[in-house]
Amino acid sequence: MSSDSQAAIDRFVDAVWLEDGLSANTLAAYRRDLAALADWLSQTSGISFNSVQELHLQAYFAARHSLSKATSANRRLTVFKRYYRWALRERIVEVDPTLRMLAAKQALRVPKTLSEDQVDALLSAPDTNTALGLRDKAMLELLYASGLRVTELVKLKTLHVSLNEGVLRIMGKGSKERLVPFGDMARDSLTDYLQNARGALLGAKQTDDLFVTTSGPKAGTAMSRIMFWQLIKKYAVLSGITAPLSPHTLRHAFATHLLNHGVDLRSVQVLVYLPHR
């Protein structure tokens, strides 16, 4: 890659970081995609990174076709489009070569979910004769009953829970608040945890975190998202679930089962899928 191409990529990455505050991982991915294009052009045709035409980009995508999924190709095209729009604005190039290029068609992605029997088995897996089992049972029941994101679940504070009303107070982006209902089974599990387990898990420590840990340097504080998903994987094995799980599996199961039992689609979208601002 020429020094001019490297300098242009550096300027572009700095520009999008200043404009959008993108994460280090995203910026590194932008840099990799652009550097790979520049290297390919240098090796195959000697064309300058900022002198390409649409046909050169089409040849690049064709060369990588057998090595890439449609999602990867579309990600690269998004990066290229953004780069050349910026380069045109900065008068580094005279024409945007991506202007007429279209994204590749992608297969419809259907979220994986669990059957109601599988969910029942998962919710029954924790040993409720132990304090940890009561905690894990309450977390699983609440996650399934409310459709919360895992991050929202582990960040819950005791003051966010109203057992009498059966609702959670969730703080979203911009400190916007929403109330999320949950059912009787989750309420019973939460009550059991709060009355018979949380104090034992905390010991002499004090915190307003709802679900607390007992091990590691952060014992007595909120559980991490990663730790909770390690627990889910453990209980999936205990309950005989072999289907792959993701951080959204129980949320999709919650939504699917609501629809199966006659809840209207709009209500499910509001509870689970629409952005909460």
ZAPAKE-472759 format. One record per residue: x, y, z of N, C-alpha, C in turn. Coordinates in pm, whole numbers, plus 50000, padded with zeros to 5 digits. Layout:
<fibas>
XYZXYZXYZ
...
</fibas>
This chain:
<fibas>
500854988150000500005000050000500885012450000
500545022049916501335034149906501165042850029
502115051950048502045061150163500845070450149
500485074050024499325082650003498035075650048
497905062750012496725055150053496665053950204
497815051050266497855049850411497465062850479
497965073850425497635086950483496155090050469
495565086550354494135089050333493295080750428
493675068250448492925059550540493025065150683
494215069450722494385075050856493505087350876
493475096150775492645108250784491165104550794
490745094750714489345090550716488965084750852
489795075950906489495069751036489405080451145
490325090051141490255101051238488965108951222
488555111051096487355118951070486095112151123
485935099051097484725092251143484735090751294
485925089751353485995089251499485505102551559
485925113651499485495126751548484015129151523
483505124251409482095126451374481165117951458
481495105151474480545095751534481015089551665
482275091651703482775085651826482725070551822
483065064551707482985050051692483985043051783
483675030551816484535022851905485855019351837
486845015851919488145011951866488034999851774
487164990351810486984978351727486404981851590
485434990951588484824994951462485825002351374
486595011251434487605018651359488665009151303
489044999251382490024989451334489474981451217
488184978151222487554970751112487514979350986
487184992251000487215001450885488615001450823
489615002650909490995003550861491394990650787
491004979050842491344966150778490714964950641
489424968450630488734967150502489354976250396
489674988450432490254997850336491684993950300
492454989450399493834985250371493854973050281
492904963750301492854951750216492564955450071
491654965050051491364969749916492594976249854
493244984949930494434991949878495534982049842
495734971949925496774961849897496434953949771
495174950149758494744942449640494944950449512
494564963049516494734971549399496204972949362
497044974449463498474975949439499074963449376
498614951749422499174939149375498654935049238
497414938549208496794933449085496884943148968
496844956048996496794965548884497674977648902
498154979749023498984991549049498195004449050
496855003349050496005015249050496005021549189
496055034549193496015041649319494675039349390
494745038649520493555036749603492495047249574
492935059349545491995070349523491755073149375
492145063449290491905065149146491015054049090
490405046049178489625034649131488325039049066
487845030648977486525032248919485645020848967
484375021748934483435011448978483864997548932
484374996548811484754983348758485874976948840
486754985148896487824979648980487244974049110
486294981149168485664976449291484844963749264
484154963349150483394951449115484344939449101
485504941749042486494931049027486994926349164
487174935749256487624932249391486594923349460
485324927149453484274919049516484164905349448
484334905049316484294892249245485434883249289
486624889049310487784881249351487604875349491
486854882249574486664877649712485364870049731
484604868149621483264862249632483274848749701
484174839849660484184826349715484664825849859
485264836649905485824836950040484944844550138
483844850150089483044859150172481574855350175
480944857750288479494856950297478924870250249
477624870150219476974882550174477064893250282
476974889150408477034898950517478394905850520
479464898150497480804903950497480994913350378
480514909150261480624917550142479874930650162
478694929850221477894941950243478544951150345
479194945250445479894953450543481024961250475
481794954250390482884960950319482354971950228
481244969150158480674979250069480244991550149
479674989450266479275000650352480465009250388
481575002750422482795010050455483305017850334
483325011450217483815018050096482935029950060
481635028150069480715039150038480985051050129
481175047850256481405058950349482745065650321
483775057850290485085063550261485015072750139
484425067850030484465075749907483535087849913
482475087149993481665099250015482505109850088
483255105050188484125114250262485225119650170
485845110750091486925114850002486445124849897
485205123149850484635132649754484435146249820
483925145849943483715158350016485035165650044
486085157850068487395163550095488185166449967
487585163749851488205166049720489475157649700
489475145949764490555136449741490285128649613
488995126149584488585119849460487605129149389
487455127149259486535135449182485185128849162
485155115449171483915107949149483825097049255
482605094649306482385083749400482165070849321
483105061349323482965049149242481935039349298
481435041849419480465032449480479035037049458
478855048249389477535054549382476455045049332
476735036749233475735028049173475815013649225
476705011049317476874997449367475814994049471
475254982049459474174977749547474644966349636
474044965549752474384954949847473924941349793
474654930949833474274917249794473044912949873
472244904249812471074899049882471514889449991
470874890650107471204882150220470024873150252
470344861250298469284852050340468554857750461
467254855450466466454860050579466934853350707
467244861550806467724856050933466544854451029
466234842251064465144839351156465734836651294
465364844551393465944842651525465664828651579
466674822651639466494809651703465704811651831
464874801951864464074803151984463984789552051
463304788852164463114776552239461634773452245
461304760652251459904756752270459504759652415
458194759552441457734761952577458214750852671
458284738452623458794727652707460264729752741
461034734552644462454737152670462624748452771
461804758752758461864769852854461504764852993
460454756653003460064751153134461204743153195
461894735353112463014727253163464144736353210
464414747053135465474756353172465144763453304
463904767753318463494774853439463494765853562
463354752753539463314743253650464694737853686
465714741453610467044735653630467754740053758
467654752653803468354756653925467874748954048
468804746054139468484739154264467984749454366
466684749754386466094759954473466234756554621
466974746054652467304743254792468544750954837
469154758254743470334766254775470064780854746
470824789754811470664804154790471004807854646
472084801954592472454804754454471384800054356
470814788454386469754783354300468524792354300
468194797954417467064807154424467344819854344
468574824654353468954836454273468844833554124
469414822454081469424819153938468014816753887
467204810153967465794807853930465074821153910
465284830454003464614843553993465074851053869
466354850253838466874857253719466284851453591
466254838253581465724831853461464224834653445
463494833453555462054835953550461774850453510
462534859753567462294873853537462664877253393
463764871653346464174874253208463114869453110
462614857453133461614851653043460274858953056
459914862953178458604868953200458514883453156
459664890053137459644904253107460154907852968
460954898952907461544902152777462664912252786
463264913752905464374923152921465584918752841
466444928352809467774925052761468604920352880
469604912052853470434906952962471114918353036
471594928252963472244939753027471294946853122
470024947953082469034954353169468784945953293
468764932853277468514923853390469604925153495
470864924153453471954924053552472174937753615
471664948353553471814961853610470674965753702
469704957053721468564960453807468994963253950
468354973254010468524976454151467254972254227
467384970554355466204966454434465084976754424
465454989454412464424999854405463705000254272
464184992454173463544991954042462404981854037
462224974254145461254963254145460064966654234
458864965354180457644966654258456934953254258
457074945654367456444932554374454934933654381
454434943854451452984945454464452314947854330
452944956154247452354959554118452804950254007
453854942554032454364933453929454984940653812
455774951153840456424958753732457874961753769
458674963753665460064967953679460184982053621
461004990153682461285003553630462645003053564
462675004353433463895003053355464295016653302
465565020253322466085032853271466755030353137
466285037153033466845035352900467765046752862
467985048352731468865058852683468325072552718
469225081752749468815095252783468035095952911
468245086053000467555085553130466035085153113
465585079253000464165077452978463705064853051
462615065653120462135054553202460975047353135
460945034053149459785026453104459435016153211
458155012753218457685002753313457434989653239
457994978853291457894965753227457164956153322
456044950453279455304941253367455934927353369
455674919953476456064905953484454974898253559
454934885153539453834877053589454034871453729
453044863453770453034858253906454174848653934
454554840353836455624830753861456944837853885
457204848153808458414855953830458354863253963
457174868153999457034875054127457294865554243
456774853254234457004843454341458484840054354
459174838454240460594835254244461414846954299
461044859154261461724870854313461524872354463
460294870254507460004871154650460814860954728
460854848654678461604838054744463094841754752
463624847154644465034851054642465314862354741
464464872554740464694884054828464554880454975
463614871555006463374868055146464334857455198
464774848355112465494836555162466914834655108
467344843255015468654840754954469554852954946
468994864354910469854875954883470674879755005
470054880255121470784883755244471904873955273
471634861155251472664850955276473824852455179
473534856055054474584857754955475434870054984
474794880555037475524892955066476354891955194
475854884855293476544884255421476544898055485
477734902855520477844915855586477894927455487
477974924655358478084935255258476724941555231
476774953655178475544960655145475624966155003
474544965054930474454970354794472994971254756
472704979954659471324980554608471174972754479
472254965754434472144956854319471174945554352
470294942454258469274932354285469874918254286
470574914654182471144901254171472654901954197
473094895654306474484897354351475284884554334
476594886254327477514875054313478174871954446
478794860254452479434856054577480904852554558
481414853954437482784849954412483494860454329
484824859954331485624869154252485854882354323
486614891054260486944903954322485744913154341
484664910554266483474919054278482334911954352
482694902854440481674895854520480844905954597
479544903554601478654912654672478174924154586
478454923554454477964933854362477194927154248
476764935254153475934930054044476684919953960
475964909853913476514899953823476794906253686
477844901553620478144906553486477304899153382
477194905153266476454899053155477074885653116
478414885353110479104872953072478874862053174
478934865553302478714855653408477314849653398
476324858253369474954853153361474804843453245
475434846353130475314837153018476084824253037
477084824653122477734812153161476784803553242
475994809953327474984802653404473914796753312
473464804453215472444799353124472944787153049
474184787653003474754776152932474814763953024
475164766153150475214755053245473834748953264
472824757353281471474752153303470884746053176
471324750953060470884744852934471364730452927
472614728052967473154714452969472384705753067
472114711053186471394703453289469974699953245
469364708653165467984706353122467894699152988
469054695252933469044687452809468824695352683
469044708452687468874716952568470164716952489
470084712352366471274711852281471284722852176
470154729752159470084740652061471014751852105
471704758452009472604769352046471824780952107
472384786552213471754797852280472544810552250
471854821652249472484834652231471914844052337
472494855952351471954865452449470504869352424
469974866352306468594870252274467624858452270
468094846352297467244834652280465984835252366
466144838452495464964838952583464044850552547
464604861552497463754872652455462904868552336
463514861452241462744856752125461704846452167
462084837752262461124827752311459944834852378
460224844752460459184852652526458224858552423
458794864752318457954870952215457144860452138
457804849552100457124839152024455974833052102
456204830452230455174824052311454004833552339
454294846452352453204856052365452314855852241
452954855852123452184855451999451384842551988
452004831552029451314818652023450074818352111
450084826352216448954826552309448014838252284
448134844352168447134854052126447404868552155
448574871852208448904885952231449144892552095
448624904752076448744911051944450194915251917
450524915651789451894918051746452414931451795
451594941751790452044955151832452474955051978
451724948352063452084947752205453404940552225
453624929852149454894922452160456044931252113
455844938752005456894947551955457264958152059
456264963752125456524973952226457304968052343
456934955952386457574949752501458994945252471
459244940552349460504933552324461394940352221
460854943952106461724946951993461904961851961
460924970151988461064984051950462104990752038
462885000251984463895007152065463255014552181
463905014152295463425021252413464315033352436
463765045052418464585057252429464105065752547
</fibas>
